[in-house]
Amino acid sequence: MTSAPAAPAQAADAAESRTRTVFLEPLWKLRGEQEYLLRYPPQGYRFVTRATAGEALARRLSRASAAYRALWWAWRFAPLQLSKPYWERFKRVPHGTELTYAVLHPVFRREPWVMDMCGEQPHLLVGDEAMFARLRPLLRRTLASAHCRKVLYHVDVGKKALLASLQAPELSEKVAVVQPAVPARAARRPERSGPVRLLFLGSANIDAGWQFRDKGGLVLLEAFRYLRERYPDLELVVRSRVPSAVRKHWAGVPGVRLIEQTLPAEELEREFLQADVFVCPAHLTPSVTFLDAMSYGLPVVTTDVWSNPELVEHGRTGLLVHHPDAHRYIQGYVAHHDWPAFKEAVRSVNPALVRDFAAAASTLIEDAELRRRLGDQGRREVEDGRFSLATRNQRLKAVLDEALELGPA
């Protein structure tokens, strides 16, 4: 006996209820944002991935500054970022996969795929900017192909930077902005009556010293020196590997606690819960770090560099401070990390930035009600606002649906 064909409405309902499998393919190792995709996918989708020896090695190397220095040096001679996806073109994706979700790399297999650039600069697709310029035609052709269905960015300025760097405005319709998200935290910060505590996070799981400088650690310490004179009980917690000269000078200084080793998740959460203000006078945009702070109800003080204003709303979820040197290494929408002006900015301390950052921090140090209001609004944005998993999944589902509706590549 044969079954009668399903009515159109029934067929549509069956297609809607079917769970579609997406292969999550990181560059070297999974980042926190991708782990959230595995745990909290959009309705009707599931993400699968596979551990590799390269990922395990990358996790070990990520804890060493020397590994990053060697990588930056090697990038000048070879497009190492493309080596793994080039090799992966010979491998089969997991059975049942309908789409590949590639993170920070193109896919060279003849199959449908989307690429997530997160919130990174375009040149990180291949390494440094000189290498990007040499490989621009290849990247442009690859992203324009029928196999590439969509390119995702966390921030609008990132989309504009990619199109400008590729010199390919015709790809505009293929690039979509899907704002990042982090889970709402069950734990809430207790009411604290003691000294105000500032928290700086170079990285949650990377021990490279350059993270400290890139995120404005030198500026922060000078601002704290000034703030400590006004508020003798003020405390600062720095979770980051720091340069040896900084460690020698600041270790043991009253009010400063340096945590150079990476922390287990529960210990890192404890630091967020015991802080009052998240401070980051960054020279660039530090991925989803701001959202992590907001998820714990912390107001954020940072600079107005690149996409920071898209993540932290001045006067609503935090305070933004103008970066007086950013115009020297940000041209149009692109932040040029290879330019001497950027390297000078991260290694020096601009007195104007120190003064303005200290003034913004003082506003929150002195006003507990403002801290509470900004922190509560930031937490709401993560729970059910712009940076909630529900909002992210609604937008991401639309992007994935569109990618799959295009049919076979």
Phi, psi and omega per residue, in radians:
M1 nan 2.389 3.111
T2 -1.875 2.599 -3.133
S3 -1.489 2.568 3.065
A4 -1.199 2.526 3.124
P5 -1.071 2.532 -3.115
A6 -1.173 2.500 3.043
A7 -1.131 2.704 -3.128
P8 -0.928 -0.742 -3.123
A9 -1.138 -0.703 3.127
Q10 -1.149 -0.707 3.120
A11 -1.097 -0.707 3.132
A12 -1.134 -0.711 3.123
D13 -1.130 -0.702 3.130
A14 -1.120 -0.722 3.120
A15 -1.129 -0.649 -3.111
E16 -1.198 -0.597 -3.087
S17 -1.452 -0.220 -3.112
R18 -1.252 2.379 3.079
T19 -1.541 2.194 -3.090
R20 -1.780 2.461 -3.044
T21 -1.739 2.249 3.116
V22 -2.058 2.276 3.123
F23 -1.533 2.015 3.120
L24 -1.539 2.004 -3.061
E25 -2.059 1.729 3.120
P26 -1.265 2.952 3.077
L27 -1.273 -1.168 3.095
W28 -2.076 -0.722 -3.140
K29 -2.583 2.701 3.127
L30 -1.206 2.348 3.011
R31 -1.662 2.956 -3.124
G32 -0.996 -0.688 -3.122
E33 -1.070 -0.639 -3.130
Q34 -1.325 -0.557 3.062
E35 -1.119 -0.576 3.064
Y36 -1.169 -0.561 3.083
L37 -1.120 -0.717 3.122
L38 -1.128 -0.665 -3.067
R39 -1.513 -0.555 -3.054
Y40 -2.307 1.204 -3.107
P41 -1.345 2.848 3.030
P42 -1.097 2.719 3.116
Q43 -1.033 2.350 3.128
G44 1.528 0.052 -3.126
Y45 -2.295 2.672 2.922
R46 -2.395 2.491 3.128
F47 -1.841 2.379 3.059
V48 -2.178 2.689 3.095
T49 -2.551 3.103 3.092
R50 -2.476 2.403 3.108
A51 -1.324 2.509 3.123
T52 -2.289 2.817 3.084
A53 -1.089 -0.609 3.120
G54 -1.111 -0.653 3.119
E55 -1.160 -0.759 3.123
A56 -1.062 -0.729 3.109
L57 -1.130 -0.737 -3.139
A58 -1.078 -0.649 3.120
R59 -1.131 -0.680 3.122
R60 -1.207 -0.773 -3.102
L61 -1.190 -0.472 -3.094
S62 -1.139 -0.221 -3.138
R63 -1.619 0.162 -3.080
A64 -2.233 2.192 3.102
S65 -1.081 -0.627 -3.098
A66 -1.076 -0.606 3.137
A67 -1.130 -0.702 3.123
Y68 -1.198 -0.694 3.112
R69 -1.081 -0.749 3.117
A70 -1.119 -0.664 -3.131
L71 -1.147 -0.803 3.131
W72 -1.075 -0.637 3.119
W73 -1.176 -0.772 -3.096
A74 -1.175 -0.549 -3.129
W75 -1.031 -0.412 -3.109
R76 -1.249 -0.303 -3.036
F77 -2.018 -0.339 -3.102
A78 -2.640 2.528 3.120
P79 -1.383 1.257 -3.045
L80 -1.050 -0.518 -3.131
Q81 -1.115 -0.408 -3.136
L82 -1.638 -0.127 -3.070
S83 -1.151 -0.753 -3.132
K84 -1.181 -0.884 3.101
P85 -1.077 -0.520 3.089
Y86 -1.141 -0.748 3.116
W87 -1.217 -0.619 -3.098
E88 -1.160 -0.241 -3.122
R89 -1.158 -0.296 3.132
F90 -1.560 -0.102 -3.069
K91 -1.744 2.641 3.073
R92 -1.520 2.544 3.071
V93 -1.384 2.814 3.124
P94 -0.973 2.570 -3.105
H95 -1.026 2.386 3.094
G96 1.568 -0.043 -3.136
T97 -1.222 2.343 3.104
E98 -1.858 -0.297 -3.077
L99 -2.731 2.493 3.036
T100 -1.775 2.334 3.124
Y101 -1.919 1.689 -3.056
A102 -1.602 2.363 -3.107
V103 -1.858 2.002 3.052
L104 1.072 0.542 3.028
H105 -2.849 2.616 3.034
P106 -1.350 2.974 3.089
V107 -2.035 2.312 -3.119
F108 -1.801 0.076 3.029
R109 -1.394 2.700 -3.128
R110 -1.554 1.366 -3.078
E111 -2.718 2.823 3.103
P112 -1.259 2.386 3.139
W113 -2.652 2.735 2.978
V114 -2.139 2.712 -3.140
M115 -2.138 2.269 3.105
D116 -1.785 1.998 3.103
M117 -1.538 -0.015 -3.103
C118 0.952 -2.195 3.098
G119 -2.140 0.543 -3.002
E120 -1.634 2.837 3.091
Q121 -1.251 2.564 -3.079
P122 -0.993 -0.631 -3.049
H123 -1.133 -0.304 -3.140
L124 -1.218 -0.116 3.002
L125 -1.089 -0.520 -3.088
V126 -2.195 -0.381 -3.086
G127 2.461 -1.933 -3.138
D128 -1.679 3.092 -3.021
E129 -1.253 -0.585 3.117
A130 -1.122 -0.725 3.103
M131 -1.146 -0.674 3.113
F132 -1.052 -0.755 -3.139
A133 -1.080 -0.669 -3.132
R134 -1.218 -0.580 -3.055
L135 -1.749 0.150 -3.112
R136 -0.964 -0.804 3.138
P137 -1.037 -0.707 3.117
L138 -1.106 -0.813 -3.130
L139 -1.110 -0.712 -3.121
R140 -1.099 -0.777 3.128
R141 -1.135 -0.728 -3.093
T142 -1.127 -0.772 -3.127
L143 -1.291 -0.409 3.115
A144 -1.462 -0.173 -3.070
S145 -1.198 2.829 3.125
A146 -1.198 -0.385 3.129
H147 -1.209 -0.670 3.104
C148 -1.368 1.960 -3.068
R149 -1.572 -0.684 -3.109
K150 -2.667 2.671 2.952
V151 -2.092 2.269 -3.080
L152 -1.890 2.505 3.015
Y153 -2.331 2.577 3.090
H154 -1.280 -0.483 -2.978
V155 -2.344 2.631 -3.102
D156 -1.152 -0.659 -3.137
V157 -1.145 -0.489 3.077
G158 -1.165 -0.742 3.074
K159 -1.019 -0.797 -3.128
K160 -1.143 -0.641 3.120
A161 -1.149 -0.701 -3.136
L162 -1.135 -0.814 -3.129
L163 -1.109 -0.671 3.122
A164 -1.203 -0.722 -3.121
S165 -1.184 -0.681 3.118
L166 -1.331 -0.275 -3.033
Q167 0.964 0.816 -3.052
A168 -2.407 1.232 3.116
P169 -1.080 -0.364 -3.138
E170 -1.164 -0.254 3.120
L171 -1.532 0.088 -3.029
S172 -0.966 -0.735 -3.091
E173 -1.221 -0.324 -3.127
K174 -1.499 -0.286 -3.091
V175 -1.720 2.142 -3.112
A176 -2.038 2.555 3.080
V177 -1.755 2.069 3.064
V178 -2.129 1.866 -3.051
Q179 -1.107 2.553 -3.074
P180 -1.250 2.946 3.135
A181 -2.645 2.654 2.994
V182 -2.314 2.745 -3.141
P183 -1.162 2.572 2.993
A184 -1.198 2.434 -3.081
R185 -1.542 2.329 3.093
A186 -1.200 -0.647 -3.118
A187 -1.317 2.464 3.084
R188 -2.050 2.549 -3.138
R189 -1.164 2.317 3.103
P190 -1.286 2.739 3.031
E191 -1.158 2.207 -3.119
R192 -1.954 2.364 -3.139
S193 -1.919 -0.076 -3.098
G194 -1.469 -2.811 3.131
P195 -1.068 2.609 3.083
V196 -1.187 2.391 -3.103
R197 -2.092 2.207 3.067
L198 -1.686 2.526 3.118
L199 -2.177 2.273 3.056
F200 -2.122 2.318 -3.119
L201 -2.155 1.890 3.059
G202 -1.198 -0.839 3.049
S203 -2.880 2.580 3.107
A204 -1.320 -0.537 -2.998
N205 -2.437 0.267 3.116
I206 -2.125 2.351 -3.115
D207 -1.812 0.348 -3.135
A208 -1.341 2.241 -3.088
G209 -1.107 -0.439 -3.109
W210 -1.156 -0.392 3.090
Q211 -1.063 -0.650 3.135
F212 -1.089 -0.804 -3.112
R213 -1.242 -0.788 -3.099
D214 -1.035 -0.602 -3.108
K215 -1.584 0.226 2.997
G216 1.459 0.459 -3.117
G217 -1.031 -0.696 -3.139
L218 -1.141 -0.705 3.093
V219 -1.101 -0.758 -3.105
L220 -1.061 -0.779 -3.110
L221 -1.122 -0.666 3.084
E222 -1.183 -0.669 3.079
A223 -1.133 -0.666 3.131
F224 -1.150 -0.611 3.101
R225 -1.031 -0.742 3.114
Y226 -1.211 -0.770 -3.110
L227 -1.132 -0.634 -3.105
R228 -1.118 -0.515 3.089
E229 -1.177 -0.598 3.140
R230 -1.454 -0.584 -3.078
Y231 -2.230 1.515 -3.005
P232 -1.034 -0.375 -3.115
D233 -1.685 0.018 -3.078
L234 -1.064 2.474 -3.133
E235 -2.104 2.601 3.100
L236 -2.356 2.208 3.049
V237 -1.921 2.186 3.128
V238 -2.007 1.924 3.052
R239 -1.782 1.650 -3.125
S240 -3.017 2.596 2.881
R241 -1.178 2.359 -3.107
V242 -2.131 2.674 3.079
P243 -1.027 2.643 -3.052
S244 -1.031 -0.665 3.138
A245 -1.130 -0.656 3.106
V246 -1.167 -0.784 3.129
R247 -1.033 -0.770 -3.109
K248 -1.105 -0.635 -3.064
H249 -1.432 -0.654 -2.971
W250 -1.805 -0.313 3.118
A251 -1.064 2.181 3.134
G252 1.550 -0.079 3.088
V253 -1.181 2.304 -3.113
P254 -0.951 2.325 3.094
G255 1.587 -0.235 -3.104
V256 -1.898 2.249 3.061
R257 -2.144 2.022 3.121
L258 -1.651 2.224 3.055
I259 -2.075 1.760 -3.038
E260 -1.624 -0.358 3.102
Q261 -1.499 2.594 3.063
T262 -1.149 2.630 -3.042
L263 -1.961 2.528 2.955
P264 -1.047 2.743 -3.045
A265 -0.963 -0.721 -3.099
E266 -1.193 -0.573 3.111
E267 -1.303 -0.653 3.087
L268 -1.134 -0.702 3.085
E269 -1.053 -0.675 3.120
R270 -1.059 -0.670 3.121
E271 -1.160 -0.715 3.077
F272 -1.081 -0.741 -3.069
L273 -1.232 -0.425 -3.100
Q274 -1.702 0.038 3.125
A275 -1.652 2.882 3.107
D276 -2.007 -0.555 -3.103
V277 -2.479 2.367 3.045
F278 -1.670 2.157 -3.048
V279 -2.069 2.375 -3.101
C280 -2.780 1.485 3.127
P281 -1.333 1.064 -2.911
A282 -1.227 2.623 3.008
H283 -1.631 -0.020 3.120
L284 -2.660 -3.046 3.127
T285 -1.714 2.098 -3.047
P286 -1.543 1.017 3.018
S287 0.929 -2.303 -3.057
V288 -1.707 0.297 -3.126
T289 -0.997 -0.709 3.126
F290 -1.061 -0.696 -3.118
L291 -1.168 -0.630 3.064
D292 -1.043 -0.783 3.121
A293 -1.102 -0.775 -3.141
M294 -1.103 -0.593 -3.119
S295 -1.123 -0.389 3.086
Y296 -1.688 0.140 3.116
G297 1.360 0.444 3.126
L298 -1.663 2.272 2.969
P299 -1.228 2.606 -3.041
V300 -1.978 2.367 2.966
V301 -2.047 2.082 -3.119
T302 -2.610 -3.037 -3.125
T303 -1.644 2.969 3.133
D304 -1.636 0.467 -3.075
V305 -1.279 2.408 2.986
W306 0.802 -1.961 -3.047
S307 -1.681 0.130 3.129
N308 -0.946 -0.720 3.118
P309 -1.140 -0.345 3.066
E310 -1.350 -0.384 -3.093
L311 -1.767 -0.617 3.141
V312 -2.053 2.063 -3.111
E313 -1.598 2.039 -3.060
H314 -1.039 2.233 3.117
G315 1.409 -0.042 -3.121
R316 -2.126 -0.834 3.076
T317 -2.073 -0.060 3.124
G318 3.104 -2.918 3.130
L319 -2.199 2.338 3.117
L320 -1.851 2.412 3.134
V321 -2.019 2.328 3.136
H322 -1.171 2.322 3.099
H323 -1.626 1.965 -3.025
P324 -1.249 -0.258 -3.078
D325 -1.895 -0.104 -3.027
A326 -1.081 -0.552 -3.117
H327 -1.142 -0.275 -3.126
R328 -1.388 -0.365 3.141
Y329 -2.224 0.032 3.020
I330 -1.964 2.006 -3.101
Q331 -2.013 2.043 -3.039
G332 1.154 -2.074 3.140
Y333 -1.823 -0.023 -3.000
V334 -1.816 2.268 3.037
A335 -1.631 2.115 -3.050
H336 -1.693 1.645 -3.104
H337 -1.292 -0.254 3.131
D338 -1.549 -0.169 -3.086
W339 -1.280 2.530 3.090
P340 -0.984 -0.556 -3.125
A341 -1.106 -0.642 3.103
F342 -1.217 -0.784 -3.131
K343 -1.084 -0.637 3.086
E344 -1.166 -0.708 -3.101
A345 -1.109 -0.724 -3.077
V346 -1.341 -0.339 -3.110
R347 -1.724 -0.156 -3.106
S348 -2.047 3.087 -3.128
V349 -2.252 1.957 3.122
N350 -1.424 2.066 -3.100
P351 -0.997 -0.605 3.136
A352 -1.138 -0.713 3.116
L353 -1.169 -0.710 3.087
V354 -1.043 -0.819 -3.118
R355 -1.083 -0.833 -3.078
D356 -1.225 -0.627 3.128
F357 -1.199 -0.702 3.101
A358 -1.110 -0.656 3.128
A359 -1.133 -0.743 3.124
A360 -1.142 -0.757 3.112
A361 -1.095 -0.661 3.127
S362 -1.037 -0.665 3.135
T363 -0.995 -0.746 -3.132
L364 -1.398 -0.564 3.105
I365 -1.073 -0.684 -3.061
E366 -1.503 -0.276 -3.019
D367 -2.140 1.607 -3.120
A368 -1.119 -0.615 -3.131
E369 -1.176 -0.674 3.091
L370 -1.151 -0.703 3.078
R371 -1.010 -0.798 -3.109
R372 -1.127 -0.754 -3.083
R373 -1.153 -0.800 3.125
L374 -1.146 -0.718 3.134
G375 -1.127 -0.726 3.126
D376 -1.122 -0.697 -3.138
Q377 -1.180 -0.674 3.083
G378 -1.092 -0.730 3.120
R379 -1.118 -0.684 3.126
R380 -1.119 -0.628 3.110
E381 -1.084 -0.570 3.130
V382 -1.425 -0.624 -3.092
E383 -1.248 -0.846 -3.090
D384 -2.582 0.358 -3.122
G385 -1.929 -2.517 -3.031
R386 -1.061 -0.549 -3.037
F387 -1.914 0.439 3.101
S388 -1.475 2.743 3.078
L389 -1.099 -0.611 3.141
A390 -1.114 -0.767 3.134
T391 -1.165 -0.769 3.104
R392 -1.034 -0.803 -3.072
N393 -1.187 -0.583 3.096
Q394 -1.096 -0.811 3.135
R395 -1.221 -0.731 -3.117
L396 -1.152 -0.681 3.101
K397 -1.037 -0.733 3.123
A398 -1.089 -0.693 3.137
V399 -1.164 -0.783 -3.135
L400 -1.170 -0.706 3.091
D401 -1.019 -0.786 -3.139
E402 -1.104 -0.713 -3.135
A403 -1.090 -0.680 -3.102
L404 -1.422 -0.440 3.108
E405 -1.183 -0.310 -3.125
L406 -1.226 -0.247 3.093
G407 1.445 -3.057 -3.094
P408 -1.023 2.514 3.120
A409 -1.344 nan nan
